[in-house]
Amino acid sequence: MGRSRIRNNLEYAAIVAVCAVAGAVPYRAAMAVARGLGWLLYAFGLKRRRTCERIRSVFPEKSKREVRKIAVRSLQNILMTGVEMMRASRLDRRWMDKHVLDGELYRDRLKELVDEGHGVVIMVPHSGNWYMAAWCMARYGLPLMSIAARQRNPKIDAWMARQYGDIEVFDRDMRDSLVKIKAGLSAGRAFAILPDLRVRRRDVEADFLGGKANVSRAGALFAVKCGSPIVVAAMSRRDGWHVFNHIATLRPDPSAADPKAEAARLTKEAMKLLSEEIVRRPGDWFWYNTRWILEPVKEEDQR
């Protein structure tokens, strides 16, 4: 049964109202409110027990205080990311110069890879403001593509498209999206992807955060088929700055006989690097994810 027009309009009106408020408040004040609200929501127990159990399972050596600090910072980061998403259309190049550390330097490093002629696949996890990794590179002139699922509310879907700005975002559920991404890479463009860490069907079992994650090899498979280098990167928040951390550049083996096996190898290597980065800065990681990535795949999900 379809969603009603009234419900769609009410949801959209709510987002427009919240965006208006978030946009009217100075940026630093809005960030302070988001941090305060994070403390408040944690104090009221928003997914507190479950989230702390997840953190403790990865860091059994940490004290309750340390676990709580990670959980609070993670929640604050989500709220700050939400505020920045609402203000995304205003985050121009001048804003990036003031808030993204060495953004042009990282853009230049990525452009060197793009200029090799096979595009580049950029893998970024749900850490820091992961949207900022794409926004800042696009604002600095890097031709960028991505892929995302459409929102159920068409008005919110259109709003999201406006927030993406200069980034060309393809519909994950459209068959021709994969063809367009491959064509874009072959034409020397950059493709940014959040590795799907909890796909419902078995794909690549990768070591991650001390456990096993069922990870999609899709991003790496694009790289293998197009001969594109893979940049493993992560965003973090440090002293008021957004920092784009270029962790490593992985390259597909052109002599690999099995593209899927090569994509699996690259995926496992990328996940190892991302796991190490998250362990270094656990407060930036999205511990509140609805589906915990280290849970085993259910039999019914594999059908």
C-alpha positions as CSV (number, residue, x, y, z in Angstrom):
1,M,0.0,0.0,0.0
2,G,1.4,3.4,-1.0
3,R,2.3,6.2,1.3
4,S,-0.3,8.9,1.5
5,R,0.3,12.3,0.0
6,I,-0.6,13.9,3.3
7,R,2.1,11.9,5.1
8,N,4.6,12.8,2.5
9,N,3.8,16.5,2.8
10,L,3.9,16.5,6.6
11,E,7.3,14.7,6.6
12,Y,8.7,17.2,4.0
13,A,7.3,20.2,5.9
14,A,8.9,18.9,9.1
15,I,12.3,18.7,7.4
16,V,12.0,22.1,5.8
17,A,11.1,23.6,9.2
18,V,14.0,21.9,11.0
19,C,16.4,23.0,8.2
20,A,15.2,26.6,8.5
21,V,16.0,26.5,12.2
22,A,19.3,24.8,11.7
23,G,20.3,27.3,9.0
24,A,19.3,30.3,11.1
25,V,21.6,29.4,13.9
26,P,25.4,30.2,13.5
27,Y,27.4,27.1,12.6
28,R,29.4,26.9,15.8
29,A,26.3,27.4,17.9
30,A,24.4,24.7,16.0
31,M,27.3,22.3,16.6
32,A,27.3,23.2,20.3
33,V,23.5,22.4,20.5
34,A,24.1,19.1,18.7
35,R,26.8,18.1,21.2
36,G,24.5,19.1,24.1
37,L,21.6,17.2,22.7
38,G,23.9,14.2,22.3
39,W,24.7,14.2,26.0
40,L,21.0,14.6,26.8
41,L,19.8,11.8,24.6
42,Y,22.5,9.5,26.0
43,A,21.4,10.4,29.6
44,F,17.8,9.5,28.7
45,G,19.0,6.1,27.5
46,L,18.7,6.3,23.7
47,K,19.9,2.8,22.6
48,R,22.4,3.2,25.4
49,R,22.7,-0.4,26.7
50,R,22.9,-1.9,23.2
51,T,25.4,0.6,22.0
52,C,27.7,0.2,25.0
53,E,27.5,-3.6,24.7
54,R,28.7,-3.2,21.1
55,I,31.6,-1.0,22.1
56,R,32.6,-3.3,24.9
57,S,32.6,-6.3,22.6
58,V,35.2,-4.6,20.5
59,F,37.1,-3.0,23.4
60,P,36.8,-5.4,26.4
61,E,39.8,-3.7,28.1
62,K,38.1,-0.3,28.3
63,S,36.5,1.0,31.5
64,K,32.8,1.9,31.8
65,R,33.8,5.5,31.6
66,E,35.8,5.1,28.4
67,V,32.9,3.1,26.8
68,R,30.5,5.8,27.8
69,K,32.7,8.5,26.4
70,I,32.9,6.7,23.0
71,A,29.1,6.2,22.9
72,V,28.4,9.9,23.7
73,R,30.9,11.1,21.1
74,S,29.4,8.8,18.5
75,L,25.9,10.1,19.2
76,Q,27.1,13.7,19.1
77,N,28.8,13.0,15.8
78,I,25.6,11.7,14.3
79,L,23.7,14.8,15.4
80,M,26.4,17.1,14.1
81,T,26.4,15.3,10.8
82,G,22.6,15.7,10.6
83,V,23.0,19.5,11.2
84,E,25.6,19.7,8.4
85,M,23.4,17.7,6.1
86,M,20.6,20.3,6.6
87,R,23.1,23.1,5.8
88,A,24.8,21.2,2.9
89,S,23.6,23.6,0.2
90,R,25.4,26.4,2.0
91,L,28.7,24.6,2.4
92,D,30.6,26.2,-0.4
93,R,34.3,26.2,-1.2
94,R,35.0,29.1,1.1
95,W,33.3,27.2,4.0
96,M,35.5,24.2,3.1
97,D,38.6,26.3,3.3
98,K,37.7,27.2,6.9
99,H,36.5,23.8,8.1
100,V,38.3,21.1,6.2
101,L,41.9,20.6,6.9
102,D,44.1,20.4,3.8
103,G,41.1,19.7,1.6
104,E,42.8,20.9,-1.6
105,L,45.9,18.8,-0.8
106,Y,43.8,15.6,-0.7
107,R,41.9,16.7,-3.8
108,D,45.2,17.0,-5.7
109,R,46.2,13.5,-4.5
110,L,43.0,12.0,-5.8
111,K,43.2,14.0,-9.0
112,E,46.6,12.5,-9.7
113,L,45.0,9.1,-9.6
114,V,42.0,10.1,-11.7
115,D,44.4,11.6,-14.3
116,E,45.8,8.1,-14.9
117,G,42.7,7.6,-17.0
118,H,40.9,4.7,-15.2
119,G,39.0,6.8,-12.6
120,V,39.3,6.0,-8.9
121,V,37.1,4.2,-6.3
122,I,37.0,5.9,-2.9
123,M,35.9,3.7,0.0
124,V,34.9,5.7,3.1
125,P,33.2,4.2,6.2
126,H,30.4,5.7,8.4
127,S,32.9,7.7,10.4
128,G,33.2,11.4,11.0
129,N,30.9,13.2,8.6
130,W,31.2,10.7,5.8
131,Y,29.1,13.0,3.5
132,M,31.8,15.7,4.0
133,A,34.4,13.4,2.3
134,A,32.3,13.7,-0.9
135,W,31.1,17.3,-0.4
136,C,34.6,18.8,0.0
137,M,36.1,16.9,-2.9
138,A,33.2,17.9,-5.1
139,R,33.4,21.6,-4.0
140,Y,37.1,21.5,-4.9
141,G,36.3,20.4,-8.4
142,L,36.8,16.6,-8.4
143,P,34.2,15.0,-10.7
144,L,32.4,12.7,-8.3
145,M,29.8,10.0,-8.6
146,S,28.0,7.9,-5.9
147,I,25.1,5.5,-5.5
148,A,22.3,5.5,-3.0
149,A,18.8,4.1,-2.4
150,R,15.9,6.3,-3.1
151,Q,13.8,7.6,-0.2
152,R,10.2,6.4,0.1
153,N,9.0,10.0,0.2
154,P,9.6,11.5,-3.2
155,K,9.8,15.0,-1.8
156,I,12.5,14.0,0.7
157,D,14.2,12.2,-2.1
158,A,14.3,15.4,-4.2
159,W,15.5,17.3,-1.1
160,M,18.3,14.8,-0.6
161,A,19.3,15.2,-4.3
162,R,19.6,19.0,-3.7
163,Q,21.8,18.4,-0.6
164,Y,24.2,16.2,-2.6
165,G,24.9,19.3,-4.7
166,D,27.6,18.7,-7.4
167,I,27.8,15.0,-6.8
168,E,26.1,12.8,-9.4
169,V,24.1,10.2,-7.4
170,F,22.7,7.1,-9.1
171,D,19.7,5.1,-7.9
172,R,20.9,1.9,-6.4
173,D,17.8,0.0,-7.6
174,M,18.1,1.1,-11.3
175,R,19.7,-1.5,-13.5
176,D,21.5,1.1,-15.7
177,S,23.1,2.7,-12.7
178,L,25.9,0.1,-12.7
179,V,26.5,0.7,-16.4
180,K,26.7,4.4,-15.8
181,I,29.2,4.1,-12.9
182,K,31.4,1.8,-15.0
183,A,31.3,4.2,-17.9
184,G,32.1,7.1,-15.5
185,L,35.2,5.3,-14.2
186,S,36.3,4.4,-17.7
187,A,36.0,8.1,-18.6
188,G,38.3,9.0,-15.6
189,R,35.8,10.1,-12.9
190,A,35.9,9.3,-9.2
191,F,33.3,7.0,-7.6
192,A,32.7,7.3,-3.8
193,I,31.1,4.4,-2.0
194,L,30.3,3.5,1.6
195,P,31.2,-0.2,1.8
196,D,28.0,-2.1,2.6
197,L,29.0,-3.7,5.9
198,R,25.8,-5.7,6.5
199,V,24.5,-7.1,3.2
200,R,21.6,-9.5,3.7
201,R,23.0,-12.1,1.3
202,R,26.4,-13.8,1.8
203,D,29.2,-12.0,0.0
204,V,32.7,-11.4,1.4
205,E,33.4,-12.5,5.0
206,A,35.9,-9.9,6.2
207,D,37.7,-9.5,9.5
208,F,36.4,-6.3,11.0
209,L,36.5,-4.8,14.6
210,G,37.5,-8.1,16.1
211,G,34.7,-10.1,14.4
212,K,33.4,-11.1,11.0
213,A,31.4,-8.7,8.8
214,N,29.4,-9.8,5.7
215,V,30.6,-7.1,3.2
216,S,29.7,-6.3,-0.3
217,R,32.5,-6.5,-2.9
218,A,30.6,-4.2,-5.3
219,G,33.0,-1.2,-5.0
220,A,36.1,-3.3,-5.4
221,L,34.5,-5.2,-8.4
222,F,34.1,-1.8,-10.2
223,A,37.8,-1.2,-9.6
224,V,38.8,-4.6,-10.9
225,K,36.7,-4.3,-14.1
226,C,37.9,-0.8,-14.9
227,G,41.4,-1.1,-13.6
228,S,40.8,1.7,-11.1
229,P,42.9,2.3,-8.0
230,I,41.0,2.1,-4.7
231,V,41.5,4.9,-2.2
232,V,40.7,3.7,1.4
233,A,39.9,6.8,3.4
234,A,38.1,8.1,6.5
235,M,36.8,11.4,7.7
236,S,37.3,12.5,11.3
237,R,36.5,15.5,13.5
238,R,39.6,17.0,15.2
239,D,39.7,20.2,17.1
240,G,36.9,21.7,15.1
241,W,38.3,20.6,11.7
242,H,37.0,17.9,9.3
243,V,40.0,15.8,8.3
244,F,40.1,13.6,5.2
245,N,42.5,10.8,6.0
246,H,43.9,9.1,2.9
247,I,44.8,5.8,4.5
248,A,46.0,3.8,1.5
249,T,45.8,3.2,-2.2
250,L,45.1,-0.3,-3.3
251,R,45.5,-1.5,-6.9
252,P,43.8,-4.4,-8.6
253,D,46.0,-7.1,-10.0
254,P,45.6,-6.8,-13.9
255,S,46.7,-10.4,-14.3
256,A,44.0,-11.8,-11.9
257,A,42.1,-14.6,-13.6
258,D,39.0,-14.3,-11.5
259,P,37.6,-10.7,-11.1
260,K,35.3,-11.7,-8.2
261,A,38.1,-13.3,-6.3
262,E,40.3,-10.3,-6.8
263,A,37.5,-8.0,-5.7
264,A,37.1,-10.1,-2.6
265,R,40.8,-9.8,-1.8
266,L,40.7,-6.1,-2.2
267,T,37.6,-5.8,-0.1
268,K,39.2,-7.8,2.8
269,E,42.3,-5.6,2.6
270,A,40.2,-2.4,2.6
271,M,38.1,-3.6,5.6
272,K,41.3,-4.4,7.6
273,L,42.6,-0.9,7.0
274,L,39.2,0.7,7.9
275,S,38.9,-1.4,11.0
276,E,42.3,-0.2,12.2
277,E,41.3,3.4,11.6
278,I,38.1,3.0,13.6
279,V,40.0,1.4,16.5
280,R,42.3,4.5,16.4
281,R,39.3,6.9,16.5
282,P,36.3,5.0,17.9
283,G,34.3,8.0,18.8
284,D,33.9,9.0,15.1
285,W,32.3,5.6,14.2
286,F,28.6,5.0,13.8
287,W,28.0,2.6,16.7
288,Y,24.3,3.3,16.7
289,N,23.7,1.6,13.3
290,T,20.3,-0.2,13.3
291,R,21.7,-3.5,12.0
292,W,24.9,-4.5,13.8
293,I,27.4,-5.5,11.2
294,L,28.9,-8.4,13.2
295,E,25.7,-10.3,13.6
296,P,25.6,-13.5,11.5
297,V,23.6,-13.5,8.3
298,K,20.2,-15.1,8.9
299,E,19.2,-18.1,6.8
300,E,16.1,-16.3,5.6
301,D,18.2,-13.4,4.4
302,Q,20.2,-15.6,2.1
303,R,17.2,-16.7,0.0
